[in-house]
């Protein structure tokens, strides 16, 4: 299919004002009266959603004053919050709501549940985890489980916990089709490689989330899965024709829009078959946001940009021009502008100069205000701090996360029928954990559970800075072991094109195979790591570093739970989508 005539007319450098229609639903009384009374500066401020950390920031501190100024003086319409405990995030949001003339719309990246941003704090030096919201396995784990009822449950719980802490827009689900093993930024954040499955599971997630009071935000439109470049550092170009785009990348988004999805986040990627240019990011393209998303697909909800401080945007367009171009393209919310005040000034100047009509600005402000009224923020903008403990991280929610983790465990290789393990108590077992140096929780829960069976378990923790000589010593220990378990906590492909695992670690596994030492490699992230350890005797996929995934992997080793996951992404030249060895619970 050729690009639409409107889209074909868009060429590099052209940014005509989008002319898509106003929201279909009539504005409520509050939204209508507020829009009519707003100054131009207040309208521009409503589009802005700066980033804030969810930590404790005392009055008078630099972080506190920066956000207070953005809300009170610059009149931003919302904030995106990241990294904090549930109670502190809620308190911080409530405080900012008290400073805002109009209620704030709050977003957060909650791709794997509220625990994706509100869990993981560790008190040092005691190494005590402080707990938090429910952290689910990755979306690709849901893809491995293949159960849309689990996707719906994940959406439901994400919404319940998000609203409990004051978040209205959990920026989820990821609807990208991850069909490029070299993708350095999506990987297990996606449901998988099959567009039909991503559409089915993503739509279920959307329905579960929106049935429980939050607004789903599908990302990253029109698709970020087939990229080998991280848009945080450069502009990826997806060189596919419209037929392929419709068949693969757009299919999950169309399904989610049909399911009633309330918001879409744009991708900082170039799609020349739509824009006619290799240098125009989709976020700044009217052909993508207005002609394709609004026009062809009939989407009437909020369009949110991806973070506007990413290099794919700032390197070419600059902060001031980029925010205006995003509005012209069709965006409603400008996420994470480098400087909120500067961004507001740029939008106001664009309207006053005639570059953008005030009517165009009003359309976006109307969508934002209408959503705030529909969510009841005009009547109650604060969250109940005292009720958080009854809704966030509760055992029922953790049980659902555990169910997904256990259903997702996928076994792709099991030479010599190594699994399920007999669990001989006196066995000499070595557990090797490869992780980022600052990932203190990687391997913690897995090793604790394995040690319950193997009381003599010895452990080693490695990172990219470990010298090769350490591997030599480790090989001496491994060669004397009855079993070696190698756990890799690698999230996605490297951006420099090098192997995902250090050569020394690959050589370590190869030597274990040569010496016929029983060993298992478990990936708690990137499923493609088998290409770095092709001689591995057994290869298991646990899909995420979450606590529930670590425990599920350990239980699966001993046959305490059945292994029934099937890979939702192919491993080139090794395994196809849907492959997976099925093992029952081990008989006692």
Secondary structure, 3 states (H helix, E strand, C coil): CCCCHHHHHCCCCCCCCCCCCCCCCCCCHHHHHHHHHCCHHHHHHHCEEEEEECCCCCCCCHHHHHHHHHHHCCCCCEEEEECCCHHHHHHHHHHHHHHCCCCCEEEECCCCCHHHCCCCCEECCCCEECCCCCCCCCHHHHHHHCCHHHHHHHHHHHHHHHHHHCCCEECCCECCCCCCCCCCCCHHHCCCCCHHHHHHHHHHHHHHHHCCCCCCEEEEECCCCCCCCCCCCCCEECCCCHHHHHHCHHHHHHHHHHCCCCEEEECCEECHHHHCCCCCCHHHCHHHHHHHHHHHCCCCCEEECCCCCCHHHHHHHCHHHHHHHHHHHCCCEEECCCCHHHHHHHHHHHHHCCCCCHHHHHHHHHHHHHHHHHCCCCCCCCCCHHHHHHCCCCHHHHHHHHHHHHHHCEEEEEHHHCCCCCCCCCCCEEEEEECCCCCCCCCHHHHHHHHHHCCCCEEEEECCCCCHHHHHHHHHHHHCCCEEEEEECCCCCCCCCCCCCCHHHHHHHHHHHHCCCCEEEEECCCHHHHHHCCCCCEEEECCCCCHHHHHHHHHHHCCCCCECCCCCCCECCCECCCCCECECCCCC
